[in-house]
Amino acid sequence: MGEVYGTQQRPRKRRGRRLLITLIVFLVLIGVLLVVADRVAASYAEREISDRVSEQVTQQQATSEKPDVTIEGVPFLTQVLDGNYQEINIKLPNFSGPAGNGGTIKTDLLDVRATDVNAPLGTLRSGNGDIVAGAVTGTGTIDYDQVAQLINQPGLKLSEQNGKLVGTAPVQALGQTFNVSGAATVEVKGDAVQIRFSDVTAEGLPDVPLVKNLIASYVQKLAVDLRVPALPLNLKVQKVEPQADGLRFTAGATNVSLNTGGL
C-alpha cells in the first residue's frame, strides 16, 4: 500500500516542478519583452528628438553632424507614464556657427544635457501643451589655433598656463624681431566673449617710451570680441575657461520649453 502511495506522489512532484519551471520561463519571457518594448520606445523617442534638434540647428544657420541622443534612466516606459524624465543627453559632433565678421566658431563636440524634463503623457499624445526642461547645460571647447585665427594677428600662438590664457607673437622693432608675451582676461559679456591682453612684455627690448607705445599699440590689436553663435535649446554662454586643449565654454538655460526649443 505504501509503495502505491509513493508511486502516486512522484508524478505529482514532477508535475509541480514542470509547472514551476514553465511559470519561471513565462515570467522571464515577459521580462524580456518588457525590456525590448522599453528600448524600442526609447529608441523611437531618441530619434524624434535628434530630428528636432537637427531642424533647429539648421534654422540657426549653424551646422553639426546628426545629434546623438540618449534618454537616461530606466525603465523608460515608467518615465513616460510618470511624465518626468531624469535626463536627456544630446551630443552634437562638429558643431559650428557664425561668429561675426565673416568668422566661424567650431567645436568638435557640443555636449548638451537637459534635466528634470516634464512631459505629461497627454501632451505627448495630443501634441498640445508644454514640455519643459527644468535645466539645460551645454559644454564645448574651441581650440587655440581657431581663436588665434579669429584674432588675426600673424604669428600669434595661444596656450594655457596656470589656468590663464597666454599668448606669444613676433614683433618688429628697432630693425629686429622680438617675441612679446602676455596673459589675457577672458570674460563673457552678453553674447560675446571678450579677450583682453595685459602685462605684455618683450624680452630684449629697451624700456623706453617709443617701445612702450609700440607694445601698447600691438596689445590693442589683440583685443577681440568673439560673438557666440546661436546655440540650441536657448543656451547662453555663462563661463569660459582656458584649458590645455582650448577655451572651454559652459552654457546654460532654465525652464526651457522643448516644444519650441528643439525636441
C-alpha positions in Angstrom: 0.0 0.0 0.0 2.8 2.4 0.9 4.6 1.6 -2.4 1.4 2.6 -4.4 1.1 5.8 -2.4 4.7 6.7 -3.0 4.3 6.0 -6.7 1.4 8.4 -6.9 3.3 11.1 -5.1 6.3 11.1 -7.6 4.2 12.1 -10.7 2.6 14.9 -8.7 6.0 16.3 -7.7 7.2 16.1 -11.3 4.1 17.9 -12.5 4.7 20.6 -9.8 8.3 21.1 -10.9 7.3 21.3 -14.5 4.6 23.8 -13.7 7.1 25.9 -11.7 9.7 25.8 -14.5 7.0 26.8 -17.0 6.0 29.7 -14.8 9.6 30.9 -14.4 10.2 30.7 -18.2 7.0 32.6 -18.8 8.0 35.4 -16.4 11.4 35.6 -17.9 9.9 35.9 -21.4 7.5 38.6 -20.1 10.5 40.4 -18.6 12.5 40.2 -21.9 9.5 41.5 -23.9 9.1 44.4 -21.5 12.8 45.3 -21.8 12.6 45.1 -25.6 9.5 47.2 -25.6 11.1 49.7 -23.3 14.2 50.1 -25.5 12.2 50.2 -28.7 10.1 53.1 -27.3 13.2 54.9 -26.0 15.0 54.5 -29.4 12.0 56.0 -31.2 11.9 58.9 -28.8 15.6 59.5 -29.2 15.3 59.5 -33.0 12.5 62.0 -32.8 14.5 64.3 -30.5 17.5 64.1 -32.8 15.5 65.1 -35.8 14.0 68.1 -34.0 17.4 69.3 -32.8 18.8 68.9 -36.4 16.0 71.1 -37.6 16.7 73.8 -35.1 20.5 73.8 -35.8 19.7 74.4 -39.5 17.3 77.2 -38.7 20.0 79.0 -36.6 22.4 78.9 -39.7 24.6 76.5 -37.8 25.8 73.0 -38.7 26.6 69.8 -37.0 26.6 66.1 -37.6 23.4 64.2 -36.7 22.8 64.7 -33.0 23.3 61.6 -30.9 20.5 61.5 -28.2 20.3 59.3 -25.2 17.4 59.3 -22.7 19.0 58.4 -19.4 17.3 56.4 -16.6 15.5 53.1 -16.8 12.9 51.9 -17.3 11.9 54.4 -20.0 8.2 53.4 -20.0 7.9 54.2 -16.3 9.2 57.7 -17.0 6.7 58.1 -19.9 3.8 57.2 -17.6 5.1 59.4 -14.8 5.6 62.3 -17.2 9.0 63.2 -15.9 12.4 62.3 -17.5 15.5 62.3 -15.4 18.0 63.4 -18.0 18.3 63.7 -21.8 21.8 63.8 -23.2 22.2 65.4 -26.7 25.7 65.3 -28.4 26.2 67.4 -31.5 29.5 66.4 -33.1 31.4 69.1 -35.2 29.1 71.9 -34.2 29.8 75.3 -35.9 28.1 78.6 -36.3 28.7 82.2 -37.5 30.8 84.3 -35.1 30.5 87.7 -36.8 32.9 89.5 -39.2 32.6 86.5 -41.6 34.2 84.2 -39.0 33.0 80.8 -37.7 33.3 79.2 -34.3 33.7 75.4 -34.3 33.7 72.8 -31.6 34.4 69.1 -32.0 31.5 68.3 -29.7 28.7 70.4 -28.2 27.5 68.2 -25.2 24.0 69.2 -24.1 22.1 67.8 -21.1 18.5 68.5 -20.2 17.4 67.5 -16.7 14.1 67.3 -14.9 12.1 67.2 -18.1 8.4 67.5 -17.5 6.4 65.9 -20.4 2.9 64.7 -19.4 1.7 61.7 -21.4 -1.4 63.6 -22.5 0.8 66.3 -24.1 2.9 63.7 -25.9 -0.2 62.1 -27.3 -2.0 65.2 -28.4 0.9 67.5 -29.2 -0.8 70.2 -27.2 0.7 71.8 -24.0 4.2 72.4 -22.8 7.2 70.1 -22.5 9.6 71.9 -20.1 13.2 71.1 -19.0 14.0 72.5 -15.6 17.6 73.0 -16.6 19.7 72.7 -19.7 23.5 72.8 -19.8 26.0 72.6 -22.7 29.7 72.4 -22.9 32.2 72.6 -25.7 35.9 73.5 -26.5 37.3 75.9 -29.1 40.9 75.1 -29.9 43.6 77.8 -29.7 44.5 77.7 -33.4 41.0 78.7 -34.2 40.9 81.5 -31.6 44.3 82.8 -33.0 42.8 82.9 -36.5 39.8 84.9 -35.3 42.2 87.4 -33.6 44.0 87.6 -36.9 47.5 88.7 -35.9 50.4 87.0 -37.8 52.4 84.5 -35.7 50.2 84.7 -32.6 50.4 81.5 -30.5 47.9 80.8 -27.7 48.1 78.4 -24.8 47.0 77.8 -21.2 49.4 78.3 -18.3 48.3 78.0 -14.7 44.6 78.4 -15.7 45.2 81.6 -17.7 45.2 82.3 -21.4 48.7 83.4 -22.6 49.9 84.5 -26.0 53.2 85.0 -27.7 53.9 86.7 -31.0 56.8 88.2 -33.1 57.0 92.0 -33.2 59.3 94.1 -35.4 61.1 96.9 -33.6 64.4 98.8 -34.0 65.1 96.8 -37.1 64.8 93.4 -35.3 62.2 90.8 -34.5 61.4 90.3 -30.8 58.9 87.9 -29.2 56.3 89.5 -27.0 54.2 87.6 -24.5 51.4 88.3 -22.1 48.4 87.0 -20.3 44.8 87.7 -21.2 41.5 88.0 -19.4 38.6 86.1 -20.8 35.1 87.3 -19.9 31.6 86.7 -21.1 29.8 90.0 -22.0 26.3 89.4 -23.3 26.5 87.3 -26.5 30.3 87.8 -26.8 33.4 86.5 -25.3 35.9 89.3 -24.7 39.7 88.6 -24.8 41.9 91.4 -23.5 45.7 91.1 -23.1 47.6 92.9 -20.4 51.1 92.9 -18.9 52.6 92.2 -22.3 56.4 92.2 -22.2 59.2 91.8 -24.8 62.5 90.3 -23.7 65.5 92.2 -25.0 63.6 95.4 -25.9 64.7 98.6 -24.0 62.2 100.1 -21.6 61.8 103.4 -23.4 58.6 105.4 -24.3 58.9 104.5 -28.0 59.0 100.8 -27.3 56.2 101.1 -24.7 54.0 102.8 -27.3 54.8 100.1 -29.8 53.8 97.3 -27.4 50.6 99.2 -26.3 49.6 99.6 -30.0 50.1 95.9 -30.6 48.1 94.9 -27.5 45.2 96.9 -28.8 45.2 94.8 -32.0 45.0 91.6 -29.9 41.7 92.7 -28.2 38.8 90.8 -29.7 35.1 90.1 -29.0 34.1 86.7 -30.2 30.4 86.6 -30.9 28.9 83.4 -29.7 26.8 81.6 -32.4 23.1 80.8 -31.5 23.0 77.6 -29.6 20.2 75.0 -29.5 17.7 75.0 -26.6 18.1 78.7 -25.8 21.6 78.0 -24.3 23.6 81.1 -23.4 27.3 81.0 -22.7 27.9 81.7 -19.0 31.6 80.9 -18.5 34.8 80.4 -20.5 37.9 78.8 -19.1 41.3 78.3 -20.6 42.2 74.5 -20.7 45.1 72.6 -22.2 43.3 71.9 -25.5 41.5 75.3 -25.9 38.8 77.6 -24.5 36.2 75.5 -22.8 32.8 77.2 -22.6 29.8 76.3 -20.4 26.3 77.4 -21.5 23.0 77.1 -19.6 19.3 77.8 -19.5 16.4 77.2 -17.2 12.8 76.3 -17.6 13.3 75.7 -21.4 10.2 74.9 -23.4 11.3 72.0 -25.5 8.3 72.3 -27.8 10.0 75.3 -29.5 13.5 74.6 -28.2 14.3 71.6 -30.5 12.6 68.5 -29.1 
